[in-house]
Amino acid sequence: MVAEVKYAYAEVHKKRGCHRKLACEDISKLSEAEKAARKARNNEISSIRIKIEHIIGQVKNFKIVAEKYRNKLKRLLLRFNLIGGIVNYENKGVI
């Protein structure tokens, strides 16, 4: 059984996984217009998700997130803010 988790701020694809039935509804009962609208919305969600994943990858290039932080915790927040500022400056207008 597939457990569905809903968050007020998150939107997920409306499709089934490999070898699993769609938990919320049967897609074969949808009209062609509804299927096209759903496919367009899924494409929009996935394009935003890919951009966000690329930005997370850029933050991980600084190795402060990808590996264990082994320095004084006093400067951790400052370094996170600096790295976030650098990545935001490089990606102006991406999302």
N, C-alpha and C positions, 0 to 999 in steps of 0.2 A: 504494500500500500504506500502511496506517495503522500507524504505530509506536506501541506502547503502552508508556507509561512508568509504572512502579509505584513508589510510595513507601510506606514502612511507616506513615507518619503521615497520609497523604492518601487520601481516598476520592472517587472520581469517579462520575458517572452511568453507568449501564449502558444505553446506547442508541446508536443509530447516528446519524451526521451526515447532512446533506442530500446525497443522491445517493451515499452510501457504504454498503457492507455493514457489518454488525456484525462486528468483527474477532474477538472471542473465541468467539461461538457464534451459532447461528441462533435467533432469537426465536420463529419460527413453530413450533418444536418444543416450546416450553414449555407447561405446562398453564395453565389460567385462574387457578388459585390462585397459581402461581409468578409469572405476569404481574402480578397484583394486589399481591403482596408486593413485587415489584420496583418497581412504580409508587409504592407507599407509601414505600419506602426512598428513591427518587429525589426524591420530594416533600420528605421530611425533610432530605435533603442540600441541596436547593436553598433551603429556608427558612433553614437555618443560613448558607449562602453569602451570601444576600441581606443578612442582618443584618451579617455581617462586611464586606461591600462598603460598606454604609452607614456603618459606623464608620470605614473607611479614607477615605471621602469627608469625614467630619467632621474627620479629621486634616489632610486636604489643604486645608480651609478656612483653616487657620493659615498657609498658603503656605510653610512651611518645608520641606515635602515636595514640594509641587507645583512649586516653582520652584527655581532654582539658589540655594544658600546663599552669600551674599556678605558674610558677617561673619567675625569671628575664629573659628577652629575650636576655640579653647579653651573656648568656651561652648556649642558645638553639642550635646554630650551632655546638658548641664544643660537646655537648652531642649527637647530631645526628651523628656526625662523629665517636665518640667513640662506639656508639651502632652499627653503620654500620660496623666498624672494627671488633667488636666482632662477629657479625653474619657472616661476610665474612670469618673470621678465622675458625669458626666452620664448615662452608660449603665449604671448599676448594675442588674444582673439582666436585661439584655437578652438575652444569650446563655445 
